[in-house]
Amino acid sequence: MQPDVTAFFDEATNTVSYVVRDPGSSTCAIIDSVLDFDAAAGRTDTRSARAIADHVTAEGLEVAWMLETHVHADHLSAAPWLQERLGGRIGIGDRITVVQDTFGKIFNAGTEFERDGSQFDRLFAEGDTFDIGGLTGRVLHTPGHTPACLTYVIGDAAFVGDTLFMPDYGTARCDFPGGSAETLWASIQKVLALPNETRLFLCHDYKAPGRDSYAWETTVAEQKAANVHVGAGHSREEFIAMRTARDADLGMPKLILPSIQVNMRAGHFPPPEEDGNVYLKLPVNRF
């Protein structure tokens, strides 16, 4: 079955969020939502999330799921804000516990920060299924960018997170804690083993050189034929060497420090301190 997919692009973070609807009912899922964040001012805004909420309301949709493909390092999740207004269960990969353990230590989150994934409503493992009305989604564990990355296969569509970009841009970085170029190669092969006509929906686009517009939908066949990192005859060894060298020169995403502290908590901020204010930490000389 072919789900109806509506995309919402946030140019500030180059992130694409999706509303995925069962065409036979009013049930939908929201994937990789964005909470706007002004890091310099320390203020959030719900402009991007409101656009999704307005669409859901206008279409008379019922939200079954708020799905995260991974713990994002480049934007904050709006899942709790949307859940409060629209309902639905928040889901992520069960390897979130690895991410929480790693970054709980990096940010010295303390013993009050649970590292068992309990902030989320559902932890998905390889092969798990879930329903969106009459649609059945299934889960592929596709680590490499992070240990907890998932691909959600829903009908003829697959939502791959940061694992793949458009064919002219390539693949995700692997230099975050728990990342691995070898593992990412294997995960990409899992995605490319889906039927050629499978529609692939990406979490980001940055407009490759020579391309004037943003794009976030491709197919397995197009990735096999033309992906500049893994398509058209590129070998595993070539990919690992390229990815390792390229990642060594990449800077940190500008929102990585606030994003991970919030997203490892399912989109919630740390609890207020004694003065009633909420604080995010800035590790010095840590990375």
C-alpha positions as CSV (number, residue, x, y, z in Angstrom):
1,M,0.0,0.0,0.0
2,Q,1.2,3.5,-0.7
3,P,0.9,5.9,2.2
4,D,0.2,9.6,1.7
5,V,3.3,11.6,2.7
6,T,3.4,15.3,3.4
7,A,6.8,16.9,4.0
8,F,7.7,20.0,6.1
9,F,11.1,21.5,5.4
10,D,12.9,23.6,8.1
11,E,15.6,25.5,6.2
12,A,17.2,26.7,9.4
13,T,18.3,23.2,10.2
14,N,17.9,21.6,6.7
15,T,15.5,19.1,8.3
16,V,12.5,17.4,6.7
17,S,9.6,16.3,8.9
18,Y,6.8,14.1,7.6
19,V,3.2,13.4,8.2
20,V,2.5,9.9,7.0
21,R,-1.2,9.0,6.5
22,D,-3.0,5.8,5.9
23,P,-5.0,6.6,2.7
24,G,-7.8,4.4,3.9
25,S,-8.4,6.2,7.2
26,S,-7.7,9.4,9.0
27,T,-4.8,7.9,11.0
28,C,-1.2,9.2,10.6
29,A,2.2,9.3,12.1
30,I,4.6,12.3,12.5
31,I,8.3,11.6,11.8
32,D,11.3,13.7,12.9
33,S,9.5,16.9,14.1
34,V,11.4,20.1,14.7
35,L,11.3,22.5,17.7
36,D,12.8,25.8,16.6
37,F,15.6,26.9,18.9
38,D,17.6,30.2,19.0
39,A,20.8,29.1,20.7
40,A,22.2,32.6,21.3
41,A,19.0,33.7,23.0
42,G,18.3,30.4,24.7
43,R,14.7,30.5,23.5
44,T,12.5,28.0,21.7
45,D,9.7,28.6,19.3
46,T,7.0,26.3,17.9
47,R,6.6,27.7,14.4
48,S,7.7,24.5,12.6
49,A,5.7,22.3,14.9
50,R,2.6,24.5,14.6
51,A,2.7,24.0,10.8
52,I,2.5,20.3,11.3
53,A,-0.2,20.6,13.9
54,D,-2.3,22.9,11.7
55,H,-2.0,20.4,8.8
56,V,-3.1,17.5,11.1
57,T,-6.0,19.5,12.4
58,A,-7.1,20.9,9.0
59,E,-7.1,17.4,7.5
60,G,-9.0,15.9,10.5
61,L,-6.2,13.4,11.2
62,E,-5.7,11.2,14.2
63,V,-2.0,10.8,15.3
64,A,-1.0,7.3,16.2
65,W,2.8,7.8,16.4
66,M,5.5,10.4,16.9
67,L,8.5,8.6,15.4
68,E,12.1,9.5,15.7
69,T,14.6,8.0,13.4
70,H,17.5,8.7,15.9
71,V,18.7,11.1,18.5
72,H,19.3,14.1,16.2
73,A,22.3,16.3,16.7
74,D,21.2,19.2,14.5
75,H,17.7,20.0,15.7
76,L,15.5,19.7,18.8
77,S,12.5,17.4,18.7
78,A,9.0,18.9,19.0
79,A,7.5,15.5,19.8
80,P,6.3,16.3,23.4
81,W,4.7,19.6,22.3
82,L,2.9,17.8,19.5
83,Q,1.9,14.9,21.6
84,E,0.3,17.2,24.2
85,R,-1.9,18.7,21.5
86,L,-2.4,15.8,19.1
87,G,-1.8,12.6,21.0
88,G,0.2,9.7,19.7
89,R,3.0,7.6,21.2
90,I,6.7,8.6,20.9
91,G,8.9,5.9,19.5
92,I,12.6,5.5,18.8
93,G,15.1,2.6,18.5
94,D,15.9,0.5,21.5
95,R,19.6,1.3,21.3
96,I,18.7,4.7,22.6
97,T,20.0,3.3,25.9
98,V,23.5,3.3,24.4
99,V,23.2,6.9,23.4
100,Q,21.8,7.9,26.8
101,D,24.6,6.2,28.6
102,T,27.2,7.8,26.4
103,F,25.8,11.3,26.6
104,G,24.5,11.1,30.1
105,K,28.2,10.8,31.1
106,I,29.4,13.5,28.7
107,F,26.8,16.0,30.0
108,N,27.1,14.8,33.6
109,A,23.3,14.4,33.7
110,G,23.3,12.8,37.1
111,T,21.5,9.8,38.6
112,E,18.1,11.4,38.1
113,F,18.5,11.0,34.3
114,E,17.2,7.5,33.5
115,R,19.3,5.7,30.9
116,D,16.7,2.9,30.1
117,G,14.8,4.7,27.4
118,S,11.8,5.1,29.7
119,Q,11.2,8.7,28.5
120,F,9.8,7.2,25.3
121,D,6.6,5.3,24.9
122,R,8.0,2.6,22.6
123,L,11.5,1.3,21.9
124,F,11.7,-0.4,18.6
125,A,14.1,-3.3,17.7
126,E,14.9,-4.8,14.3
127,G,11.8,-6.5,12.8
128,D,9.3,-4.9,15.1
129,T,6.0,-3.7,13.5
130,F,3.5,-1.0,14.3
131,D,0.2,0.1,12.9
132,I,-0.9,3.4,11.3
133,G,-4.6,2.7,10.7
134,G,-4.6,0.0,8.1
135,L,-1.0,0.4,7.3
136,T,1.7,-1.8,8.9
137,G,5.1,-0.3,9.4
138,R,8.2,-2.4,10.1
139,V,11.5,-1.4,11.6
140,L,15.0,-1.8,10.2
141,H,17.9,-1.1,12.6
142,T,20.3,0.9,10.5
143,P,23.1,2.1,12.7
144,G,26.4,3.7,11.7
145,H,25.5,7.4,11.9
146,T,24.5,6.7,15.5
147,P,24.0,3.4,17.3
148,A,20.2,3.9,17.6
149,C,19.3,4.8,14.0
150,L,16.2,3.2,12.5
151,T,14.6,3.1,9.1
152,Y,10.8,2.9,9.2
153,V,9.4,1.0,6.2
154,I,5.7,1.9,5.7
155,G,4.1,0.5,2.6
156,D,6.1,1.5,-0.4
157,A,7.9,4.2,1.6
158,A,11.0,4.1,3.8
159,F,12.0,6.9,6.2
160,V,15.8,6.6,6.5
161,G,16.7,9.4,8.8
162,D,20.3,10.5,8.2
163,T,21.6,7.2,6.8
164,L,21.3,8.4,3.2
165,F,21.0,11.8,1.5
166,M,20.0,12.5,-2.1
167,P,22.1,10.6,-4.6
168,D,24.1,13.7,-5.5
169,Y,25.0,14.4,-1.8
170,G,25.8,10.9,-0.5
171,T,25.7,9.6,3.0
172,A,25.7,10.5,6.7
173,R,28.8,11.2,8.8
174,C,29.9,8.5,11.2
175,D,32.2,10.3,13.6
176,F,29.7,10.8,16.5
177,P,30.2,8.6,19.6
178,G,29.2,5.0,18.6
179,G,29.3,5.9,14.9
180,S,31.1,3.6,12.4
181,A,31.7,3.8,8.6
182,E,31.8,0.0,8.5
183,T,28.5,-0.3,10.2
184,L,26.9,2.4,8.1
185,W,27.9,0.6,4.9
186,A,26.1,-2.6,6.1
187,S,23.1,-0.6,7.1
188,I,22.9,1.1,3.7
189,Q,23.0,-2.3,2.0
190,K,20.0,-3.3,4.1
191,V,18.1,-0.2,2.8
192,L,19.2,-0.9,-0.8
193,A,17.9,-4.5,-0.5
194,L,14.4,-3.1,-0.4
195,P,12.5,-3.2,-3.7
196,N,13.9,-0.8,-6.4
197,E,10.6,1.2,-6.5
198,T,10.6,1.9,-2.7
199,R,10.4,5.6,-2.1
200,L,13.1,6.8,0.3
201,F,12.3,9.9,2.3
202,L,15.3,11.6,3.8
203,C,15.7,13.6,7.0
204,H,17.9,16.4,5.5
205,D,19.0,18.1,2.3
206,Y,21.7,20.6,1.8
207,K,21.5,21.2,-2.0
208,A,24.5,19.5,-3.6
209,P,26.7,21.7,-5.8
210,G,25.0,22.5,-9.0
211,R,21.5,21.8,-7.7
212,D,19.3,24.9,-7.1
213,S,16.4,23.4,-5.1
214,Y,16.0,21.3,-2.0
215,A,15.0,17.7,-2.5
216,W,14.2,14.9,0.0
217,E,12.6,12.0,-1.9
218,T,14.4,9.4,-4.0
219,T,14.1,5.7,-4.7
220,V,16.2,2.6,-4.0
221,A,16.9,2.3,-7.7
222,E,18.1,5.9,-8.0
223,Q,20.4,5.4,-4.9
224,K,21.9,2.2,-6.4
225,A,22.6,3.8,-9.7
226,A,23.8,7.3,-8.7
227,N,24.6,7.8,-5.0
228,V,28.1,9.4,-5.1
229,H,29.3,7.5,-2.1
230,V,27.7,4.0,-2.4
231,G,26.1,3.7,-5.8
232,A,27.4,2.7,-9.2
233,G,30.1,0.3,-8.3
234,H,31.6,1.9,-5.2
235,S,33.2,-0.8,-3.0
236,R,32.9,-1.2,0.8
237,E,36.6,-0.4,1.2
238,E,36.4,2.7,-0.9
239,F,33.4,3.9,1.1
240,I,35.0,3.3,4.5
241,A,38.2,5.1,3.4
242,M,36.3,8.1,2.0
243,R,33.9,8.4,4.9
244,T,36.7,8.2,7.5
245,A,38.8,10.8,5.8
246,R,35.9,13.1,5.1
247,D,34.5,12.9,8.6
248,A,37.9,13.9,10.1
249,D,37.5,17.4,8.6
250,L,33.9,18.0,9.5
251,G,32.9,20.6,12.1
252,M,30.3,19.9,14.8
253,P,26.7,20.7,14.0
254,K,25.9,24.1,15.5
255,L,23.0,22.8,17.6
256,I,24.6,19.5,18.7
257,L,25.0,20.4,22.4
258,P,21.4,21.5,23.1
259,S,19.9,19.0,20.6
260,I,21.4,15.9,22.2
261,Q,20.6,17.0,25.8
262,V,17.0,17.4,24.8
263,N,16.5,14.6,22.3
264,M,18.0,11.9,24.5
265,R,15.1,12.8,26.9
266,A,12.5,12.3,24.1
267,G,12.3,16.0,23.4
268,H,12.0,17.1,27.0
269,F,14.4,19.7,28.5
270,P,16.2,18.8,31.7
271,P,14.2,19.5,34.9
272,P,14.3,23.0,36.4
273,E,16.9,23.7,38.9
274,E,16.4,25.2,42.4
275,D,15.7,28.7,41.0
276,G,13.0,27.4,38.7
277,N,14.9,27.9,35.5
278,V,15.9,25.2,33.0
279,Y,19.6,25.0,32.0
280,L,21.5,23.2,29.2
281,K,25.1,22.4,29.8
282,L,28.1,23.4,27.7
283,P,31.0,21.0,28.2
284,V,34.3,22.9,27.9
285,N,37.2,21.2,26.0
286,R,35.3,18.0,26.1
287,F,35.0,17.2,22.3
